[in-house]
Amino acid sequence: MQCPLLCKEFVIDIWQIYYARSKGADAILLIAAVLPDLDMKYMLRICKNLGMTALIEVHDEKELDRVLRIDGVELIGINNRSLETFVVDTSNTRMLMEKRGDIIKEKGILVVGESGLFTPDDVAYVHSAGVSAVLVGESLIKEEDPGRAIAGLFGKELLS
Ligand SMILES: O=C(O)c1ccccc1NCC(=O)[C@H](O)[C@H](O)COP(=O)(O)O
């Protein structure tokens, strides 16, 4: 199986998207907290033209509402880590899904639960809130065997 590659960066300029694509990225992170709506819309168009997926990251209701007003959004990441305080709270995902899950579902948008996921219970918690995928950093990079760590995080053996 070929693994899709996400460029996880603070993207503020278009050249970064072309650069990521030239290095083999399939998807790129666009952070609503650092991008005006017009930039997000333009960058989303560039991504589509390049055959890339944009993972649009939000932290709160205000950012989520801005993103939900943009046409063509297919993938939203709800970050449980505040960019201002770095405090992690996984209930952020649940809270935003409770508030906007209906419209997200109606629009056919997939949601990624991001940050602060260390155990199968954490993953199950955000899954039960309605996310279809997770973005995990710290708990995997600290492990010697990432494949085993991923399987452990999902609470079952995924690799055969
Ligand atoms: O990515 C950055 O440059 C960065 C800067 C400042 C604070 C955090 C930053 N990144 C955090 C991550 O990329 C996390 O690894 C990712 O959100 C996943 O979260 P976790 O599983 O808790 O590591």
PDBQT file of the ligand as one rigid body, heavy atoms in Angstrom, charges set to zero:
ROOT
HETATM    1  O1  LIG A 201       4.267  22.045  13.750  1.00  0.00    +0.000 OA
HETATM    2  C1  LIG A 201       4.739  23.038  14.302  1.00  0.00    +0.000 C 
HETATM    3  O2  LIG A 201       5.594  23.762  13.781  1.00  0.00    +0.000 OA
HETATM    4  C2  LIG A 201       4.263  23.406  15.676  1.00  0.00    +0.000 A 
HETATM    5  C3  LIG A 201       4.573  24.636  16.159  1.00  0.00    +0.000 A 
HETATM    6  C4  LIG A 201       4.126  24.992  17.387  1.00  0.00    +0.000 A 
HETATM    7  C5  LIG A 201       3.369  24.123  18.157  1.00  0.00    +0.000 A 
HETATM    8  C6  LIG A 201       3.061  22.882  17.683  1.00  0.00    +0.000 A 
HETATM    9  C7  LIG A 201       3.507  22.524  16.433  1.00  0.00    +0.000 A 
HETATM   10  N1  LIG A 201       3.212  21.315  15.922  1.00  0.00    +0.000 N 
HETATM   11  C8  LIG A 201       2.521  20.317  16.666  1.00  0.00    +0.000 C 
HETATM   12  C9  LIG A 201       2.356  19.136  15.847  1.00  0.00    +0.000 C 
HETATM   13  O3  LIG A 201       2.631  19.072  14.684  1.00  0.00    +0.000 OA
HETATM   14  C10 LIG A 201       1.794  17.947  16.524  1.00  0.00    +0.000 C 
HETATM   15  O4  LIG A 201       2.718  16.912  16.463  1.00  0.00    +0.000 OA
HETATM   16  C11 LIG A 201       0.494  17.509  15.850  1.00  0.00    +0.000 C 
HETATM   17  O5  LIG A 201      -0.454  18.511  16.031  1.00  0.00    +0.000 OA
HETATM   18  C12 LIG A 201       0.003  16.219  16.475  1.00  0.00    +0.000 C 
HETATM   19  O6  LIG A 201      -0.172  16.409  17.842  1.00  0.00    +0.000 OA
HETATM   20  P1  LIG A 201       0.496  15.412  18.899  1.00  0.00    +0.000 P 
HETATM   21  O7  LIG A 201       0.028  14.034  18.524  1.00  0.00    +0.000 OA
HETATM   22  O8  LIG A 201      -0.046  15.854  20.220  1.00  0.00    +0.000 OA
HETATM   23  O9  LIG A 201       1.991  15.553  18.778  1.00  0.00    +0.000 OA
ENDROOT
TORSDOF 0
